[in-house]
Amino acid sequence: MGTLTVRENFSFSAALRLPTSVSQQEKDIRVEQLIQQLGLVKVADSKVGTQLIRGVSGGERKRTNIGMELIINPGVLFLDEPTTGLDASTANSVLLLLKRMSEHGRTIILSIHQPRYSIYRLFDSLTLLVNGKQVFHGPAQNALGYFADIGYTCEPHNNPADFFLDVINGDSSALKDNEEVDSGEGSSRKVEEKLVEEYRSSSYFKDTKAELERITQGKEVSTAPVARTITYTTGFGTQFRWVLKRTFKNLLLNPQTSIAQGVATLYLLAELTIIPSRSSPLQFDY
């Protein structure tokens, strides 16, 4: 929430997501450790910021967002385009932070669109998709060699991430290597279909399939959706108290938005006078 400080947002996440068996002192220690780990010491007591309130920078906001998930110390962290909206330097610093975390036993899986080379070289494993279909999965440093083996050569000094996108979209100069092959086969298959077929006949696909079979061996596998009961770490009383506390803080620190919402609500209540229509008792005119 933009009207709260970085520390207050972390404390809110800790209060609701850590079990009640963890004391408040331990939660506070965990919050301080995260602030140190994420490099947010200087802005720990600064508001995150809204459209009306000036807050922390874009990179610091992203790190705060990531920190609210790290509060429960997850073994696996999923991130959806963590560099979106950031300049190149800030995006690089965020990925360097994630790289350091991965080196301490945490698995980080993220989607990313057209990263710069300094970010690309931080990846350990790379998965490339086109229309939901896999065209590569394996060590990131082997990706260029794999594409070269199937006829798509990356030009010197070209960013590998840009090269992969060009190949998948079919507008790369590297595709010229395949023109004779395609015409010789008399086939008009799309680049997408060719990439999918090449990957499924590759050793990378076979190794991945064998590893998945090893992991699932002896375990019951079902494609049917599993019904799960939603559970919460904390009880209703704790949730209500912390959400109420946060709401009041937001009202006090962001009065312009609160007043506007109140006026809009009153206006709608005044305008929404329901009058039964004569044509049918089930129809209403507003």
N, C-alpha and C positions, 0 to 999 in steps of 0.2 A: 504494500500500500504506500503510495507516494507521500502521504502526509506524515508517515512515521519514519524514524531514523533507521539506519541499517541495523543497529543493535536491537531496536524494538521489533523489527521484522523477524530477526533471528530468534528473539525471545518468544514471540508469538508462535513460530513454527515449533520451537522446542517444547512449549507448554502443551500443545495439542498433539504432537507426534511422538514424543517420548513417553514411555509408560509412567504411571504414577509411582512405581517403585523407585524411579530415579528422583533423588531429592532436588529441591530447587537450587541448592548450592552446586550440585553436579551439573545441572542444566546451565547455570551461569558460567561455569568453567568451560563447558562444551561450546557455548556461544563465543567466549573470549578466544578459545583455541581456533575456531573457525575464522574469526576476524583476523587473527594473526596469519593463519594459513592462506587466506585469500588476499592478503595484502590490502586490507580495508581499515587499518588502524587510524589513518588520518581522517577518514570520513565516517568512522563508526557512529558518531553522534550527529551526523548531518542527515537531513531529510532526503529520502530517495528522490522525491520531486514529482510534480505533476505538470499539467499544461499551464497552471497558474503559479505554481511554486517552483522556484529554481532549486534543483537538487544536484545529485552527484552526476558524474559523467556517464556516457553510455557503457563504457567498459566496466565501470564500477557497479552500474545497475545490473549488468549481466552476471557479474560475480556474486552480487547479492542474491539474484535469482537462483543461481547454482547452489549457493550456500544454504538456502532454505530447504533444498532437497538433501544436502549433505549432512544436515543436522542429525539424521537418524543413522548416519554412517553406513550407507548401502554398499553392498559388495559389487553391484552392477548399477551404473548410472546411464540412463538414456537421455540424449539431448537432441532436440529438433532444431537444426540450423542455429547453433549458438553464436555465429558470427554475423547474422543478419542485422543490418542497420549500423554496423560498426565500420570505422575506417580501417585501412589495411594494417596500420600499426597496432591499433587497439585489438583487432581480431587476432593478430599474431600473439599478443600478450595473453589473451584469454586461452588460446590453444596451448601455449607454453605452460600455463597453469594446469590445464587438464593433463598434459603430458607428464608433468611432475607427479600428479595424483596417480596416474596409471603405473608409474614406476614403484609405487608403494603398495601394490597388491590390489588395486581397485580396477575393475573392468569398465571402460568407458566406451559406449557405442553412440555414435552421432551421425546425423545426416548433414551433409554440407554441399553447397552448390558452388562450383568453380572457385576453389580456394587458390591462393597464390602459392608459389613453389615452396616458400619457407614454411607454410602450413602443411602442404602435402607431404613433405619429407618427414614430418612428425608422426605420420600414421604407421602403425605396425601391420595392420591388416586392412585390405581394401575390398569393398564390394561395389560393383558397378551394375546399375539397373537401367533397363530401357523398357518403358511401358509395363513396369512391374515384373519383367523377366530378367533373370540374372545373366549377365554376359561375362562376368569375371568375379571370382572370389578367391583371395589368396594373399600372400605377403605383398605389401605395397611396392617393395623394391623390385619385385618380379613382374609387375604389370606391363612395363614397357617391353620387356623381353618377350612376354607372351604375345602381345599385339604384333611385334615384329615377326614372330614365327608364323602368324596367320596372314601376314602380308601388309600390315599397317605400320609403317615406320615413322616414328616421331622425328621431326626435323630438329637439328641442333639448336639449342637455346630456346626451344619452345617449352612452355609450361605443360607438364604431363596432364594436369587436370583439364586444361583447355584442349589438349590433343584428344583426350578420351571423349570429351563432349562433341568435338568436331567429327570424330569417327562415328559415334552413335547417331549424330544428326545427318550424316552422309554428306557433309560439305567440307571435308578436309582434302588437302592436296595429296595426303597419303593414300587416298582411295584410288589414285591412278594406278597403283601397283596391282589392283584387283580387276581393272577393266578388262584385260585380256582373258583372265580366268573366267569371268562372268560370261563374256561373249563366246568363249570356247565351249563352255558347258551349255550354251544356248538357253541360259536361264535368266529370268528377270526378277529373281528373288531380291527382296529388299535387303538393305544392309542389316537391318534389325534381325531378320530371319537368319541371315548368314552368321552373325555374331552369336546368336543363341545356339545354333547348330554346332559351330566351332567350339564353343565352351562346353557343351554337353558331351563332346567327344574328346575333351582334353583330360589330362591327368589331374588337373586341379579339381574338376567336377567329380572325378572318380574318388579322389582322396577325401573330399568333403563328404561325399555320400557314404564312404566307408566309415568315416569318423562318426557321422550321425547314427549309422546302424550300430556301431559299437556302444554309443552312449545310451541308445534306446533298447539295447538287447536285454531281454528278460523283463522289460517293463511294459505294462499295459498301455497301449497307445490307442486313443480314440479321437475321431474327427468330430464327434458330436459335441455341442457346447455343454460345458459343465456348469451346473447350477451352484453358485457360491453365495454364502451368506455374508453380507457386508458387516464387517466388524470395525470397531474403533478402538484406538489405544487408550483414549480417555473417555470418561463418562459424560453424560449430558450436562451435568452441573458445571464441570470444568470447562466444557466447550462454550456453554452459554455465558459464563463469567468472562472468559477471555474475548469472545466475539463482541460482547456488550462493551467491554472496556475499550476495545479497538474502535468500535463504532463511535463512542463518545469522543475519543481523541480525534477522530477524523472530523466530527462535527465541529469541534472547537478550533481545529487547525485549518479547516477548509470551509469557512462559513459561506463563502460566495456560492459554492456548489450546493451546499445544504439549503440555502435560502431559495435558490433557483428550483431545486427539486421540490421544495415545499410549495412554492407558488404554482408550479406546473401541476402538482397533484390537486391543489385546491381548485385550479381552473378546470381540470378534467372532471372533478366531482360536480362542479357547478353546471358544466355543459352536458354531462351525461344524465339528463332527466329522461327517464324511459316513459314513453307514452304508448299504450296499447293501440294497435291499428284496428280500424273497424272491419277491415276485410277478413281478418283471421285472428283468433285469440293467440295464435302462436307466432305472429309477426309483430315486430316492434319497430317504431320509428325513433331515431336518435336525434 
